[in-house]
Amino acid sequence: MDLPTHPLAGMRLAIKETLDTAGVDRVCVIGRADPLTSDILAQFERSGGALDILDCACGASTFPMNSGACAWIIPGVANYYHAYRLLHVIRAMTVRQQTPFLVLRPQLETTIARRDYYVGVPSVPAPWRHCSETCLVRGETIERATIKGGLRNGVLTAIEDFTQEVWDEGTALAYTCLPTIGGFCALFDVEADWAPELAYRLSRFHDSAAVAAMSEKELLDYLDIIGRPRGDGGKAEE
């Protein structure tokens, strides 16, 4: 099957293939669902799957005690602290319920991959918060870290740090980030019986046709994300 070159079409296909491959019977969306994924989630419900939209203050709310085999979607987290906390909360639930770990971020924008944004969520404790500056995003004034890159900065950095910590504890997780389809991210248990097939299916989205369809700026952002070490000191950017 030919893969779509348009990022949003690719992102929707990646979500569908992930849910189909993992064979989950429930999807838990933490926070407000992204309108761009509503059609895929509606299709999942029509096919008999259960969909939970969870009101969550980044780990502070009570999650369902018996979610079963589940894919977790975290669409709205924009900084290291809240992403890191949520991943640990979800992992604790999957350990308790003895179910495979599977977390999706349908769109991980390049702006927040290596840079914290402080908007729309409870405040970040001072030890976890970077020096910040104001910026204008879609007509709204928000706070963001002054520096891009460096330790504990950005959502992708949180995913990497969490993955390494879990590996160090003896549990193998894999993650993939696909800037070619809008920054789709998947983080999953490599011991799950469906993991090899999922890894293969998602690897196809690093397809040359999809890369060729990217603009020069998108390509530079792509190379920056996959090439920047998470411990890089970073630099101030406009």
N, C-alpha and C positions, 0 to 999 in steps of 0.2 A: 504494500500500500504506500502510495506517495504521501509524504508528510506535507502539511500546509506550510507555506512560507510566511503567512501573516502571523505575527506573534500571538494575537488573541485567539485565533483559531487553533494554533498550536497548543496554547495553554489549556484550552477546553479539552482538546484531545488528550493531553497528558493527564489531566484529572480523571477523565473517563477511563483511560487505560490503567491508571493506578488503582482505581476502585474495582475495576473488573478483574485485574490480575490478583489483587490481594483478597478478593472474594469477601469483603467486609459486608456486614448486614446493617451497619449503622455508621452515620457520619455525624460528628459533633463539631459544630462551628462555634468557635469562641468569640463572642462579640458579634457585631453586626456583619451579616453575610455580604460579600462583595456582589453588587448587581451583575458584574461581568460573569459570575459563576452561577447565577440563579437558574439558568436553563439546564445546566448539567446536573445540579442538585435536584431540580424538579423531576428530571428524567430518572434520577436515582430513586426518588420516592415512588414514581409511577411503576417502577420495576419491582417494587416490594420492599425497598430499603427504608430504614427509619432515619429521619433527619431531626437532630436536636439543635436548636439555636440557643446557646447558653449566654446569659447575661453575666459577664465576668469582668471584674476589676483586676485583671492581670494576675490571677491566681488567688485572689481573696475570696471569691464566691465559692459556694459549695457545688462541686460537680456531682453528676449522678453516680451512685455507688456501684451500679451494675450496668456498665455501658456495653459489655460484651466485646466481641471482635469489632474494632472500631477504627475509623480513620479520623484524625483530629485535624481541623483546619483553623489556622490562626491568621486571619486576614489583616487585622488592624494594628499590630504591634510595630512600633517605629523606633525602639531603642533597645540597647543591650540588656538593661536591667529587667525590663518586663518580658522580653523574649526568653532570657535565661531562666527566670522564675517559672514561666509557664511550662517550659520544657521539663523542668524538674517535677512540677506538679503532675503533668501527664505521665511521666515515667513512673512516678510513685503509684499511680493508679494502675498502669499496665502490669507492674510487678505484683501488686496486690491481687489483681484479677487473673494473672498468668496469661496475658494476651500479648500478641506481638505489638511492638511499638511502631506506629505509622503516623507521621505528622506532615502536613502539607502547608506550604505558603504559596498560594496560587500566583501572586505577583510580589516579588521582592525587588522594589525599585532600586536602581543603582545609587540613588541619593542616600538611602538609609542602609545600604549594605555595610558600609564602613564608617557611618556617621550617625550619631544619635540625634533624633528629633524628639522634642518634649512637647507633645500635643495630644489632647483628647484622652488622656489616661491619668490615673492618680499620680501625684508627684513622685519623682525619683529621689530616694534618700541621698543626702549630700555625698557620702563616700562613693556612691556609684555614678554621680553626675559630673560631667565634664564642664569646664568653663564654657559659657554659652554666649550666643549672640542672637539678635533678632533678625528674621528674614521674612520675606513676603512670598507665600505659597498660595497660588490660586486666589489671590486677593485677601488672604488671611495672614495676619502677623503672628508668627510662632517662634519658639526658641529652638535652636539647634546647637550642637557642639561646635566650638570655634575651629577645632582641628578635625580633619578627616584622616582616619586610620589610627593606628596605635592600639594599645591594650584596652579591652572592655569598651569598645566603641563600634556601634553598628549591629544590626540584626544578624548579618552573616557571621560576624565575629562571635556572637553569642552561640550560634549553631555550631561553629567549629570548636569552641571551648567546651561546650556541653558534650559534644561527640567525643572529644579527647578524654574528658573526665570519666565518661562512662566506659570507654575503652580501658582506661587505667584501672578501673574497678573490675574488669574482666568480662564486660558485656560488649559485644561487637555491634556497632551501628555504622551504617553507611549514609552518606547524604550526597545529593546532587543538586547543583544550582545551574539553571539553564537560561542564561541571558538571551539566547536566541528566541525564546518564546515568552518574553516579558519578565524574566527572572523567576520562573516557576522553580520552587524548591521542594524536595522530598527528603525526609529523614526517616530511616526505617531499620528494623532489626534484621541483620544479615543471616540470623539463624532461622528466620521464618521460611517455610517451605516454598513460598512464592517469591522470595527475595531475588534469586538468580534471574528469573524471568522478568521481574520488574526492572532490575538493573539493565538488562538487555533492551527492554522496550524504551526506557528513558534515554539510554545512550544514543538512540537513533536521532534524537532531537539536536544533537551536535552535528547535524547534517550540513554538508557544504552548501546546499541550496538555501537553507535557512540563514547561514552566515552570510552568504552572498547577498541576501535581501536586506541586510542591515545597513543603516547609514554609517558614514564614517565616524560620527560621534558615538553611535551605539556600539560600533566595533571597538573603538578605543575604550569605552566603558566596560565592555565585555572582557577585554584583555586585562584591564586594570583590576577587575574583580577576581578573575581566576589567577592572576599573577601576584597580587599584593599579599605578602605575609601578614597574618593578623597581628603580629607583634611589631610591625613597622611603625616607626615613630610618627609618621603622618606629617601633614603640612597644612597650614591654613590655606583655605580656598575661598574664592568669591562664590 
